[in-house]
Amino acid sequence: MRKFAQLALLLPLISLVVVSCKQEKPGPAKLLVINAAISSPVAPNPLPTAGPAVDVRWNGRLVFNNVLYGAASVGGTPVTTITNPLVVNAAYRDVETGGFGLNMALAGSAGTTIYDRTTSFLPESNYTAVTFNFTPFYNVLLMKDDLTPPPPGKVKIRFIHAVPQEIFTSLGVPRRDTVDVTATGGLSTAPVQNLALFPLRRFADAYNNLKLQEFAVIDSGRYNLGLRVAGTPGTSPATGLLALLPLPPANTRLEAGKIYTVVARLQFAAPPNPPAPALTIVAHN
C-alpha cells in the first residue's frame, strides 16, 4: 500500500512534466532586410539609378513594407532619407519556420515581383537578406546571423560589397574589382591607422562564401571607414567608380556590445552627376 501511495503522489508530477514538454515549442525564425539593389541605366542616361523601395513577403504574408534603397528594415519610424553614411538601427520580424517563398515586390504593388525564391528558415534562428545587383531581376544574399554578444569592450562587424562592377565599363573608367576596407580610430588607448579591416574584397564575394558572412571582432570606439585599392599602403583611393568621388570618412561610433553589418553601395545624385560610393551601417541589436 505504501508503494501505491508513493506512486499516487508521483503521478501528478509526471503528468505536469509531460504537459510542460508538450507545450514547449521552438520559437519562430527572425528576418532582417537590407536593400542595396540598383536600377539599370535607361537610355539615353548611361548611369544607373537608385533601386526601388520594396515590400517583403514570406509565405505570402507582408513582413516589411517600403524598405528604401540604401536602408534596412526598422521597427519604428521608417527611414525616409538616405544619407552617406547611413546608420540604421534595424529590426527583425518573426517569420514562420520551414520552406516557403521569399518575395520582393515594388513597394505598394504586390503584383510587381522583382524577386521570388523558395528558401527555408530554421526555428529560433536569425537571418539577414541583402538585395544587390541590378533590377528587375536581382540577387538576394541570405545570411544566418550569429547574434551572440561580443566580448566586453568589443563589437562584431562584417562587410558586404554591393557596388556592381559592370557600371565601370559604361562610364568609361578603369575597373578595380578588389578593395580593402580600412579603419582609422578605435580605442584611444590602442588606435589603428588605415588598418585593412576587410582586405581583398570583391563585389558580391560573400554570396557563395560563408566565411565572408561571418562577423569579425574589433575594439569598440569611433572609426573612419574607407575603401582603397587592395594591397596598397596608406589611403590610396580605389580606382574605377570609387575614384570619381572618394568615399568620405564615416566618423562612426561603434558601441561596445553591438553587432554591425557594413554595406558598400552607391549614393545617387541628380544627373549628370555620377553616383558616389557610400556606406550603410546596420546595427543588429
Secondary structure, DSSP 8 states (H G I E B T S, - for coil): -HHHHHHHHHHHHHHHHHHHHHH-----EEEEEEE--EE---TT--S-B----EEEEETTEEEEEEE-TT-B--SSS------SSEEEE---EEE--EEEEEEEEETT-TT-EEEEEEEEE-TT-EEEEEEESEESS-EEEEEEE------TTEEEEEEEE---THHHHHHT------EEEEEEEE-TTS-EEEEEEEEEE-TTTTSS-GGGGS-EEEE-EEEEEEEEETT-STT-B--THHHHS------EEE-TT-EEEEEEEEE--STTS--EEEEEEEE--
